[in-house]
Amino acid sequence: MATEEDVVKAVSDLSESGAVSERVALHSLGIGPNDAKVLRFLLDREESDEQVTPRLLSEMLRISSAATTALIDRLADAGWVERVPFPGDRRSIVVRATIAHDSPARQLLAVRRSSVAEAASRLGAAERRVVADFLDEVARAETQRVEHLQSRPA
């Protein structure tokens, strides 16, 4: 029978492995955290053919349009993304990842997603629901606590 401490340790271990994976990915690819976040965001939306605009990236990252433009410029100059005209509106653009499907870079960026998907595939539907609800609750509570602490004077 697992204790609360077992769960806390497992979540802590997951956080640590995620931090290590992120450091390895960023170092290996020579990119920053926001660059990786954008590339993952683009890769996640490839299959659905969702059109990702600079504005959507600005909102997701919570940064200014000027900072988003600089980020896209940097990624485009490095060959990670391309700008293409928005379908039906030549004044707007869509940002797309240019990472080959069999690329080690894609694998590095997807370590967490693929690891979670693999582990989740071994669970039943009810177990996946419990895990998803638990992790959502942890994320919500952590966000609320951090926001509360930020609002207090130092």
C-alpha positions as CSV (number, residue, x, y, z in Angstrom):
1,M,0.0,0.0,0.0
2,A,1.4,3.4,-1.0
3,T,1.7,6.1,1.5
4,E,1.3,9.9,1.0
5,E,5.1,10.1,1.3
6,D,5.5,7.5,-1.5
7,V,3.4,9.7,-3.7
8,V,5.3,12.8,-2.8
9,K,8.6,11.0,-3.5
10,A,7.3,9.8,-6.9
11,V,6.2,13.3,-7.9
12,S,9.5,14.7,-6.7
13,D,11.4,12.0,-8.7
14,L,9.3,12.9,-11.8
15,S,10.1,16.6,-11.4
16,E,13.8,15.8,-11.1
17,S,13.9,13.5,-14.1
18,G,12.0,16.1,-16.1
19,A,14.5,18.8,-15.1
20,V,17.4,16.6,-16.1
21,S,15.7,15.7,-19.5
22,E,15.1,19.4,-20.1
23,R,18.7,20.4,-19.4
24,V,20.0,17.6,-21.7
25,A,17.6,18.7,-24.5
26,L,18.4,22.4,-24.2
27,H,22.1,21.8,-24.1
28,S,22.1,19.3,-26.9
29,L,19.9,21.4,-29.2
30,G,21.5,24.7,-28.2
31,I,18.2,26.4,-27.5
32,G,16.5,28.1,-24.6
33,P,13.5,27.1,-22.5
34,N,11.0,29.3,-24.5
35,D,12.5,28.0,-27.8
36,A,11.9,24.4,-26.6
37,K,8.4,25.3,-25.4
38,V,7.5,26.8,-28.8
39,L,9.0,23.8,-30.7
40,R,7.0,21.3,-28.5
41,F,3.9,23.4,-29.0
42,L,4.3,23.3,-32.8
43,L,5.1,19.6,-32.8
44,D,2.0,18.9,-30.7
45,R,-0.2,20.6,-33.2
46,E,1.3,19.1,-36.4
47,E,-1.0,16.1,-36.5
48,S,-4.2,18.2,-36.1
49,D,-3.0,20.7,-38.7
50,E,-3.8,23.5,-36.2
51,Q,-2.6,26.8,-37.6
52,V,-0.1,28.4,-35.1
53,T,0.2,32.1,-35.4
54,P,2.7,34.4,-33.7
55,R,-0.2,35.8,-31.7
56,L,-1.0,32.3,-30.4
57,L,2.6,31.8,-29.4
58,S,2.6,35.2,-27.6
59,E,-0.4,34.2,-25.6
60,M,1.0,30.7,-24.8
61,L,4.3,32.1,-23.7
62,R,2.8,35.3,-22.1
63,I,5.4,37.5,-23.8
64,S,5.0,40.6,-26.0
65,S,4.6,40.4,-29.8
66,A,8.1,42.0,-30.2
67,A,9.6,39.2,-28.0
68,T,7.7,36.6,-30.0
69,T,9.0,38.0,-33.3
70,A,12.5,37.9,-32.0
71,L,12.0,34.3,-30.8
72,I,10.6,33.2,-34.2
73,D,13.4,35.0,-36.0
74,R,16.0,33.2,-33.9
75,L,14.3,29.8,-34.5
76,A,13.9,30.5,-38.2
77,D,17.5,31.6,-38.6
78,A,18.6,28.3,-36.9
79,G,16.4,26.3,-39.2
80,W,14.0,25.0,-36.5
81,V,10.8,26.8,-37.9
82,E,9.5,28.3,-41.1
83,R,7.0,31.1,-41.7
84,V,4.3,30.4,-44.3
85,P,1.3,32.5,-45.4
86,F,-1.9,31.9,-43.4
87,P,-4.3,30.0,-45.6
88,G,-6.8,32.5,-47.1
89,D,-5.0,35.6,-45.6
90,R,-1.7,36.5,-47.2
91,R,-1.2,39.3,-44.6
92,S,-0.9,36.8,-41.7
93,I,1.6,34.0,-41.2
94,V,1.7,30.6,-39.7
95,V,4.7,29.2,-37.9
96,R,5.6,25.6,-38.5
97,A,8.4,23.4,-37.1
98,T,10.8,22.1,-39.7
99,I,12.1,19.1,-37.7
100,A,12.2,15.8,-39.5
101,H,10.1,13.0,-38.1
102,D,13.1,10.8,-37.5
103,S,15.3,13.5,-36.1
104,P,17.1,13.0,-32.8
105,A,16.0,16.6,-32.0
106,R,12.3,15.6,-32.3
107,Q,13.0,12.6,-30.0
108,L,14.7,14.8,-27.4
109,L,11.9,17.3,-27.4
110,A,9.3,14.5,-27.0
111,V,11.0,12.5,-24.2
112,R,8.4,13.5,-21.5
113,R,5.4,13.2,-23.8
114,S,6.4,9.8,-25.1
115,S,7.4,8.5,-21.7
116,V,4.1,9.5,-20.2
117,A,2.1,8.1,-23.2
118,E,3.9,4.8,-22.9
119,A,3.2,4.5,-19.1
120,A,-0.4,5.7,-19.6
121,S,-0.9,3.0,-22.2
122,R,-0.4,0.3,-19.6
123,L,-3.2,1.7,-17.4
124,G,-6.9,1.1,-17.7
125,A,-9.2,4.0,-18.5
126,A,-10.3,4.4,-14.8
127,E,-6.7,4.4,-13.7
128,R,-5.8,7.0,-16.3
129,R,-8.7,9.2,-15.0
130,V,-7.4,8.9,-11.4
131,V,-3.9,9.8,-12.4
132,A,-5.0,12.7,-14.7
133,D,-7.3,14.1,-11.9
134,F,-4.6,13.8,-9.3
135,L,-2.0,15.6,-11.5
136,D,-4.4,18.3,-12.4
137,E,-5.2,18.8,-8.7
138,V,-1.5,19.0,-7.8
139,A,-0.9,21.6,-10.6
140,R,-3.9,23.7,-9.6
141,A,-2.9,23.7,-5.9
142,E,0.7,24.5,-6.7
143,T,-0.2,27.4,-9.0
144,Q,-2.6,28.8,-6.3
145,R,0.0,28.5,-3.6
146,V,2.7,30.2,-5.7
147,E,0.3,33.0,-6.7
148,H,-0.7,33.5,-3.0
149,L,3.0,33.6,-1.9
150,Q,3.8,36.1,-4.7
151,S,1.0,38.4,-3.6
152,R,2.5,38.6,0.0
153,P,5.1,41.2,0.8
154,A,8.6,39.7,1.1
